[in-house]
Amino acid sequence: MEAGSLLHSHIPWNPPKPPRRRRIGSSFPPFFFISRASSSSSSNSERGYRGPKPKRDWVADWVSNNDDIVRSLPIYVGGVSLLAVLLNRTVSGIAPVADASSSQSRSDLLTLGLAVTNILTGLVWLSVRPKSISVVSPQGVECQRICSNLPDSVVSELLWVWESMSNVTCCRSLIVVYDSRCILQIGCAAKSSFGDGEAVAVDANKLMQGSLCQGVIKSGAQSYLANLSLYPGKSELPFLPSNTQAVILQPLGEKGIAIIGGDTIRGFTSSDQAWITLIGEKLDATLAKNLNSLPLAVQD
């Protein structure tokens, strides 16, 4: 009986609880983390930029800031060397003619030659100076001539080309000739000799028959006249201002050409030339697609 009652009796089950783990972070005061973060941020701000710093060429800066002194320096060196040789010859007591074959005389002659060379080099440096390149204000009148009856899409693209070139590059004149017709003349142009204040009109037939345009169209490559005053072909561009500094001749396929006039010698960079080439290809595709027959009339 006692065994059966023992088996049927309820025995409470209380399993042992696992030991509680102590968190290490709770033992530290909260301000420890705040102070650590603030100290790290302050140390980072004190360190600042730790990357490579650009090096400054002190010699090049000094030479560029003292150009006149550097150019005349060989004259001073040569003059001092010449005086030193003459003084040494006088003090040494060597006869100038009787003992001319001595080693001292030969060294003096060599030194005199080097001194004279320095003086001549300084004179050349002072006489030859690089010409400063500056922006020139075109001498002419502003004009905007667009061929009439053009589709709106073509007109908007032509105006977009002009605004883009005039804002980004040194372009001050733009002429577009296609299929022996001038469809755009915008920007600064030469003033007419009739005294009416109008711009010189572009003779498209005469222009396309000239050697400049014929060479560009046959080659199919862009031609860059970096200093227009040095090229005899300048006479083929009478519609440009007389003081136009640089010109780019961009072919538009086999039927047209774009003439871009700039106000600075060598003002169009290699990036500008590549960009103008891409614009010319896009403009050629637009004109070939939309202009089958083009009227001769123009609108101002």
Secondary structure, DSSP 8 states (H G I E B T S, - for coil): -HHHHHHHS--------------SGGGS-HHHHHHHHHHHHHHHHHH---S------HHHHHHHHTHHHHHHHHHHHHHHHHHHHHHHHHHHT--TTTTTTSHHHHHHHHHHHHHHHHHHHHHHHHH------------SEEEEEEETT--HHHHHHHHHHHHHHHHHSSEEEEEEEETTEEEEEEEEE-B-TTSS--B----HHHHHHSHHHHHHHHHTS-EEESSGGG-GGGGG-TTS-TT--EEEEEEETTTEEEEEEESSTT-S-HHHHHHHHHHHHHHHHHHHHH-SS--S-EE-
